[in-house]
Structures are given as C-alpha cells and as structure tokens.
Amino acid sequence: MKLMDATEAAAPTAERQPPVPRRRRRAIGLVGALATLIVLMVLSVMIGSKAIPVPVIWDALLNPPSSPDQFAIRDFRLPRTIVGLAVGVALGLSGALIQALTRNPLADPGILGVHAGASFAVTVAVGLLGVRSAQGYMWFAFAGALIVTLLVLALGTTRKGSSPVVLVLAGVCVGAVLGGAREALQLADPDAFDAMRYWNAGTIAGRPLDVVWPILPFFAVALVLAFAVSGPLNALALGDELAVAQGVRVARTRVLAVIALALLAGGATAIAGPIAFVGLMVPHVARWIVGPDQRWIFGYSILLAPSLLLVSDILGRVVLRPGEIPVGIVTAFVGAPVLVALVRRKKASGL
C-alpha cells in the first residue's frame, strides 16, 4: 500500500498535484525567503568593524566614492556580500543535489569528501604547479570535485545499490586521506601556502569580484542542469525500477546531477575555500517546509543557503570585533550540533 501511495504521489496527473492553497503557501514562503535574503545582504554591507548607515551605502552605490566609508563599501563590503551570495547559492544547491542523488539525508559536499577533493586539487595546483590565481586553479577545483564525487559514489555502491551509511563512511575516509595529503603538501612548502591560510578555513573576506565573474557562468550552467533533473530525481526517490517505469533515463539523470554538483561544489571551493555544513542543514530546512518535491527544495535552498552564510559571516565579524572569525569556522560551530541531532533522530527528514 505504501509503495502504491508513493507511486501515485509521483504520478504527473492534474488531480494529484498539490492543492492550490499548498502551492500558494510554498510561493509565499519563497517570497519571504527572498525578502530575508535581501535584508541580510543590506546588513552584510552595513555591519563590520564600523557600522555604516544606509544613506552612506546608497550614496556609495549611486555616486563615485569620496570618503573612506564609501571606498570600504565599494571595494570590500559589497564584493564580500556578492561573494557570499554566489557561494551560498552554490553550497545550498549542491547539498540538495547530493542528498537527492544519493537518497541520503546526511549527505553533504563536505561530509562526502567533495570539498576535500576540490581543496586537494587546488593545493596541488598551488604547491606543485605554481598556480596562484583563482582563474587558474578553479579548473583544478572542478576536476577534484568531480573525481572525488565519482569515487565516493563508486565506493558507496554495493550489489544491492547505494547504501547511505556506506556513502557517508566512504566520503569521510576519502576526505580524511585527501585532507592529510593536503596538509602534508602545505607543510612541505609553507611559504607558498601562507596566503591561502584563510582560504583553508573557508572565508568570503578579501575576495575581489574578479574571482567570482569567471565562475558565474559555470554556476549558471549547473543551475540549469539541477532544475532540469529535479523532476527525474523525484522519481528516483522511489527507486530505479519505478523511475525507469515512469520513463526516467536514470543514467543520464545521474550524470547531469554529478556534473552540476561538481561545478557548484568545485566553484564554491575555488572562491571561498572549504565551507562545511551549509549544504547539509539548508536542504533539511527546505524539506521540512515544502516536503519531498526536489523542485521546491532546490528553489528554497538557493535562497536559504546564502542567508545562512551571510548570517554566519556577520556573526564572525561581530563576535571578535574589530577582528573576525572566518565564516567556515562559524558554520562548523553551528553545523556540528545539527549533524549530531540529525544522526540521533530515529527518522531523518524523508527524501
């Protein structure tokens, strides 16, 4: 009976679509998430070692800068906010993608070693090949994320299919090995990696927009691919056999999802370094709000994730003012208890 109900729920018939009030609530929630994100972007520009009022921000955006505060807005705070927006979208959507792809509610680009793969590839590019610019090492980040994603998926697949527990174990093991290798390379040549110290902790501070623009087209391609496979991923949640029966091309769906995942996780790591737990927490929150429909989960994730990242970045600026805590450390403090709570739950939010 449960199998029949799940199949009927996934059937694309008009009478089985969510009722209009439910869709309206989802749409209203989406607008609320967008409004929250806009407010947080304004706060991100305002708050720092010195608070800057909104009129000064507005004047700096409309006119050439003429004061230290206006230069700070144009050269540092506004680029930092835009970087947080782009990286947050990539982390949230990549987390939702990997959870849907693996049917594992504990999946995350960090936990499954995707960030470690991208970070190790960047370390190799910087330490062994002498690459110093983000435009140069972003290709290594993409390649590292893709290779590790495929490796973890292969290690986590048994004769009976993908096992969520085995996937997590495989990701943790691969991430630990690559993390150790990365540390060894950095210790062998500390001078080459001194400038990357904050990058290793995960930060959006000090990232010029020149680092973001070359990666945005890849994010755009990944966004299109993710929403293109969102419907087939709904069917895959019922199992490969039922998905095939509904006309889903399983192999094609997985390949496109992996490509999108590698572009998102690799690009985010190339810009800001490894930032964990954002991709784990946000899809869960989205799933609690909208249910198991991946189309809505993806939409909410691309709004909620940058909100979480900007909140964490603002907290990192305020706690040790005038100093700062890298955003990757703040998200780890928030995310670790959440992960423990999710593991201890008898039933994680369904996929």
C-alpha positions as CSV (number, residue, x, y, z in Angstrom):
1,M,0.0,0.0,0.0
2,K,2.8,2.4,0.9
3,L,4.5,1.7,-2.5
4,M,1.3,2.4,-4.3
5,D,0.7,5.6,-2.4
6,A,4.3,6.8,-3.2
7,T,3.8,5.9,-6.9
8,E,0.5,7.7,-7.1
9,A,2.0,10.7,-5.3
10,A,4.7,11.0,-8.0
11,A,2.4,10.5,-11.0
12,P,2.1,13.7,-13.0
13,T,-1.7,13.8,-13.2
14,A,-3.6,17.0,-12.7
15,E,-5.8,15.7,-9.9
16,R,-2.8,14.5,-7.8
17,Q,-1.0,17.9,-7.9
18,P,-0.7,19.7,-4.6
19,P,-3.8,21.8,-3.9
20,V,-3.7,25.5,-4.8
21,P,-3.5,26.7,-1.1
22,R,-0.4,24.5,-0.5
23,R,1.3,25.8,-3.6
24,R,0.4,29.3,-2.5
25,R,1.9,28.7,0.9
26,R,5.1,27.5,-0.8
27,A,5.2,30.5,-3.0
28,I,4.6,32.9,-0.1
29,G,7.4,31.2,1.8
30,L,9.7,31.6,-1.2
31,V,8.9,35.3,-1.3
32,G,9.6,35.6,2.4
33,A,12.9,33.8,2.0
34,L,13.8,36.2,-0.8
35,A,12.9,39.2,1.4
36,T,15.0,37.8,4.2
37,L,18.0,37.4,1.9
38,I,17.7,41.0,0.7
39,V,17.6,42.3,4.3
40,L,20.7,40.2,5.2
41,M,22.5,41.5,2.1
42,V,21.9,45.1,3.3
43,L,23.1,44.1,6.9
44,S,26.2,42.5,5.4
45,V,27.1,45.8,3.8
46,M,26.3,47.8,6.9
47,I,27.9,45.7,9.6
48,G,31.7,45.4,10.1
49,S,34.5,46.8,12.2
50,K,32.5,50.0,11.9
51,A,28.7,50.3,11.3
52,I,27.8,52.3,8.2
53,P,24.3,53.8,7.9
54,V,22.1,53.1,4.9
55,P,22.2,56.6,3.4
56,V,26.0,56.4,3.1
57,I,25.7,53.0,1.5
58,W,23.1,54.2,-1.0
59,D,25.3,57.3,-1.9
60,A,28.3,55.0,-2.4
61,L,26.3,52.8,-4.8
62,L,25.0,55.7,-6.9
63,N,28.0,58.1,-6.9
64,P,31.7,57.8,-7.2
65,P,33.2,57.2,-3.7
66,S,34.6,60.2,-1.9
67,S,35.0,59.1,1.7
68,P,36.8,56.2,3.5
69,D,33.4,54.6,4.3
70,Q,32.3,54.8,0.7
71,F,35.6,53.3,-0.5
72,A,35.2,50.5,2.1
73,I,31.7,49.8,0.7
74,R,32.7,49.7,-2.9
75,D,36.0,47.9,-2.6
76,F,35.4,45.5,0.3
77,R,31.9,45.1,1.8
78,L,29.8,45.0,-1.4
79,P,32.1,42.4,-3.1
80,R,32.1,40.4,0.1
81,T,28.3,40.3,0.1
82,I,28.2,39.3,-3.6
83,V,30.7,36.5,-3.0
84,G,28.6,35.3,0.0
85,L,25.5,35.3,-2.2
86,A,27.2,33.3,-5.0
87,V,29.0,30.8,-2.7
88,G,25.8,30.3,-0.6
89,V,23.7,29.5,-3.7
90,A,26.3,27.0,-4.9
91,L,26.6,25.3,-1.5
92,G,22.9,25.1,-0.8
93,L,22.0,23.7,-4.3
94,S,25.0,21.3,-4.3
95,G,23.8,19.9,-0.9
96,A,20.3,19.5,-2.1
97,L,21.6,17.8,-5.2
98,I,23.8,15.3,-3.4
99,Q,21.1,14.4,-0.9
100,A,18.6,13.7,-3.8
101,L,21.2,11.8,-5.8
102,T,22.3,9.5,-3.0
103,R,18.9,9.3,-1.3
104,N,20.9,10.1,1.9
105,P,19.6,12.8,4.2
106,L,23.1,13.1,5.8
107,A,24.9,13.7,2.5
108,D,26.8,17.0,2.1
109,P,29.6,18.0,-0.2
110,G,31.8,18.3,2.8
111,I,30.9,15.1,4.5
112,L,31.1,13.1,1.3
113,G,34.6,14.5,0.6
114,V,33.7,16.7,-2.4
115,H,35.2,19.8,-0.7
116,A,38.3,17.8,0.2
117,G,38.8,16.7,-3.4
118,A,38.5,20.3,-4.6
119,S,40.8,21.6,-1.9
120,F,43.4,18.9,-2.6
121,A,43.4,19.7,-6.3
122,V,43.8,23.4,-5.6
123,T,46.7,22.6,-3.2
124,V,48.4,20.5,-5.9
125,A,47.9,23.4,-8.4
126,V,49.3,26.0,-6.0
127,G,52.1,23.9,-4.4
128,L,53.4,21.8,-7.2
129,L,52.4,23.7,-10.4
130,G,52.8,27.3,-9.1
131,V,49.3,28.4,-9.9
132,R,48.3,31.5,-7.9
133,S,45.1,33.0,-9.4
134,A,41.6,31.7,-8.9
135,Q,41.1,31.8,-12.6
136,G,43.9,29.2,-12.9
137,Y,43.2,26.9,-10.0
138,M,39.3,26.8,-10.4
139,W,39.8,24.2,-13.1
140,F,41.6,22.0,-10.7
141,A,38.8,22.6,-8.1
142,F,36.2,21.4,-10.6
143,A,38.3,18.4,-11.6
144,G,38.9,17.4,-8.0
145,A,35.3,17.8,-7.0
146,L,34.2,15.6,-10.0
147,I,36.7,12.9,-9.4
148,V,36.0,12.6,-5.7
149,T,32.2,12.6,-6.3
150,L,32.5,9.7,-8.7
151,L,35.0,7.9,-6.4
152,V,32.7,8.1,-3.4
153,L,29.6,7.1,-5.4
154,A,31.6,4.1,-6.6
155,L,32.8,3.1,-3.2
156,G,29.4,3.6,-1.6
157,T,27.6,1.4,-4.2
158,T,27.1,-2.2,-3.2
159,R,25.5,-5.1,-5.1
160,K,22.2,-4.0,-3.5
161,G,22.6,-0.4,-4.6
162,S,23.7,2.7,-2.9
163,S,23.9,2.5,0.9
164,P,23.5,5.8,2.7
165,V,25.7,4.6,5.6
166,V,28.4,3.3,3.3
167,L,28.4,6.5,1.3
168,V,29.0,8.6,4.4
169,L,31.8,6.3,5.5
170,A,33.4,6.4,2.1
171,G,33.1,10.1,2.0
172,V,34.6,10.6,5.4
173,C,37.5,8.2,4.6
174,V,38.3,9.8,1.2
175,G,38.1,13.2,2.8
176,A,40.4,12.2,5.6
177,V,43.0,10.8,3.2
178,L,42.9,13.8,0.9
179,G,42.9,16.2,3.9
180,G,46.1,14.6,5.3
181,A,47.7,14.7,1.9
182,R,46.8,18.4,1.6
183,E,48.3,19.2,5.0
184,A,51.5,17.3,4.0
185,L,51.9,19.4,0.9
186,Q,51.3,22.6,2.8
187,L,53.9,21.7,5.4
188,A,56.4,20.9,2.8
189,D,56.2,24.4,1.4
190,P,54.6,26.7,3.9
191,D,55.7,29.9,2.1
192,A,53.6,29.0,-0.9
193,F,50.5,28.4,1.1
194,D,50.8,31.3,3.6
195,A,48.5,33.4,1.6
196,M,46.0,30.6,1.5
197,R,45.7,30.2,5.3
198,Y,42.3,32.0,5.5
199,W,41.2,30.2,2.3
200,N,41.7,26.9,4.0
201,A,39.5,27.9,6.9
202,G,36.7,29.0,4.5
203,T,36.2,32.7,4.1
204,I,34.5,35.2,1.8
205,A,36.5,38.1,3.1
206,G,39.0,39.7,0.8
207,R,37.7,38.0,-2.4
208,P,37.5,40.5,-5.2
209,L,34.8,40.2,-7.8
210,D,37.4,39.3,-10.4
211,V,37.5,35.9,-8.7
212,V,33.7,35.5,-9.0
213,W,32.9,36.6,-12.5
214,P,34.8,33.7,-14.3
215,I,33.0,31.1,-12.2
216,L,29.4,32.6,-12.5
217,P,28.8,31.0,-16.0
218,F,29.6,27.6,-14.5
219,F,27.2,28.2,-11.7
220,A,24.5,29.2,-14.3
221,V,25.1,26.0,-16.2
222,A,24.8,24.0,-13.0
223,L,21.6,25.8,-12.0
224,V,20.0,24.9,-15.3
225,L,21.1,21.3,-15.1
226,A,19.9,21.0,-11.5
227,F,16.4,22.2,-12.2
228,A,16.4,20.0,-15.4
229,V,16.9,16.9,-13.3
230,S,14.8,17.9,-10.4
231,G,11.7,16.1,-11.8
232,P,13.5,12.9,-12.6
233,L,15.2,13.0,-9.1
234,N,11.7,12.9,-7.6
235,A,11.1,9.7,-9.5
236,L,14.5,8.3,-8.5
237,A,13.5,8.7,-4.8
238,L,11.1,5.8,-5.4
239,G,13.8,3.5,-6.7
240,D,15.5,2.9,-10.0
241,E,12.9,0.4,-11.2
242,L,9.9,2.6,-10.6
243,A,11.8,5.6,-12.1
244,V,12.5,3.6,-15.3
245,A,8.9,2.5,-15.4
246,Q,7.9,6.2,-15.4
247,G,10.2,6.9,-18.4
248,V,13.2,8.4,-16.5
249,R,16.6,7.9,-18.0
250,V,18.4,7.0,-14.8
251,A,22.0,7.1,-16.1
252,R,21.5,10.4,-17.9
253,T,19.9,11.9,-14.8
254,R,22.8,10.8,-12.6
255,V,25.4,12.1,-15.0
256,L,23.8,15.5,-15.3
257,A,23.4,15.7,-11.5
258,V,27.0,14.8,-10.9
259,I,28.2,17.4,-13.4
260,A,26.1,20.1,-11.7
261,L,27.3,19.0,-8.3
262,A,31.0,19.2,-9.4
263,L,30.5,22.6,-10.9
264,L,28.8,24.0,-7.8
265,A,31.0,22.5,-5.1
266,G,34.2,23.0,-7.1
267,G,33.4,26.6,-7.9
268,A,32.4,27.4,-4.3
269,T,35.6,25.9,-3.0
270,A,37.7,27.7,-5.6
271,I,36.3,31.0,-4.5
272,A,35.9,30.7,-0.7
273,G,37.7,27.5,0.4
274,P,36.0,24.5,2.1
275,I,32.9,25.7,3.9
276,A,31.1,22.7,5.5
277,F,27.6,22.0,6.8
278,V,25.7,24.7,4.8
279,G,24.8,22.1,2.2
280,L,23.7,19.7,5.0
281,M,21.5,22.0,7.0
282,V,19.7,24.1,4.4
283,P,18.1,21.2,2.3
284,H,16.7,19.8,5.6
285,V,15.1,23.1,6.4
286,A,13.7,23.4,2.9
287,R,12.4,19.8,3.1
288,W,10.7,20.5,6.4
289,I,8.9,23.4,4.8
290,V,7.9,22.1,1.4
291,G,8.1,18.3,1.6
292,P,10.0,15.9,-0.7
293,D,9.5,17.7,-4.0
294,Q,13.0,18.5,-5.3
295,R,11.9,21.4,-7.4
296,W,10.7,23.3,-4.4
297,I,13.7,22.1,-2.3
298,F,16.1,23.5,-4.9
299,G,14.3,26.8,-5.0
300,Y,14.3,27.2,-1.3
301,S,17.9,26.1,-1.0
302,I,19.2,28.7,-3.3
303,L,17.7,31.4,-1.1
304,L,18.1,29.9,2.4
305,A,21.8,28.9,2.0
306,P,23.2,32.4,1.2
307,S,21.1,33.7,4.1
308,L,22.7,31.2,6.4
309,L,26.2,32.1,5.0
310,L,25.7,35.8,5.4
311,V,24.3,35.4,8.9
312,S,27.4,33.4,9.8
313,D,29.7,35.9,8.2
314,I,28.0,38.8,10.1
315,L,28.4,36.9,13.4
316,G,32.0,36.3,12.6
317,R,32.6,40.0,12.3
318,V,30.7,40.9,15.4
319,V,31.9,38.3,17.9
320,L,35.6,39.4,17.9
321,R,35.2,42.9,16.7
322,P,37.4,44.5,15.4
323,G,38.8,41.1,14.5
324,E,37.0,38.5,12.5
325,I,36.3,34.7,12.5
326,P,36.3,33.1,9.1
327,V,32.8,32.1,8.0
328,G,33.8,28.5,7.6
329,I,34.6,28.2,11.3
330,V,31.2,29.8,12.3
331,T,29.3,27.4,10.1
332,A,31.2,24.5,11.6
333,F,30.2,25.6,15.1
334,V,26.6,25.8,14.0
335,G,26.6,22.7,11.8
336,A,28.3,20.2,14.1
337,P,25.5,20.1,16.7
338,V,22.9,20.0,13.9
339,L,24.7,16.9,12.4
340,V,24.7,15.2,15.8
341,A,21.0,15.9,16.2
342,L,20.2,14.5,12.7
343,V,22.2,11.3,13.3
344,R,20.4,10.8,16.7
345,R,17.0,11.2,15.2
346,K,15.1,8.0,14.6
347,K,14.0,9.2,11.2
348,A,15.6,11.9,9.3
349,S,13.5,14.1,7.0
350,G,12.5,11.9,4.2
351,L,13.9,12.1,0.7
